[in-house]
Amino acid sequence: AWVLPYGILIILLGITYAKFLWRLPRQIFYLFMVAALLFITGAVIMESISAMHHEKYGVNNLGYYIIYTMEELLEMSGSITFCYALLYYLNIKSEKVLLRF
């Protein structure tokens, strides 16, 4: 039920940030797009497949565990790729980065 409203929100966000994204260096732009594709595939597509499988077969079966694992794997891969892209961009733009904890 949440897929359609969030799908529309994702499209609107993409349109809103298009100008910003186009101004990024090409390699960073491509990394952002890969990260978004991975995350959205996990969050929207695999979530939808998971919900359909859950309704038909329940949750205590190997098929559901595989779908659920793929969903989480795609979402985490997207997040990691996005973090990598941000750190790579920071490395390109900065000579030195100092972190204090």
Number of C-alpha atoms within 10 A of each C-alpha: 6 8 13 10 9 12 13 11 12 14 10 12 11 14 12 11 10 11 10 11 17 11 10 13 11 11 12 21 17 14 19 22 16 17 24 20 15 21 24 19 18 25 16 18 14 20 19 17 15 21 17 13 16 15 9 8 12 13 15 9 11 9 15 19 13 11 18 18 14 17 25 16 15 20 23 16 18 24 17 14 20 21 15 16 20 15 13 15 16 13 12 11 9 9 7 8 8 4 5 4 2
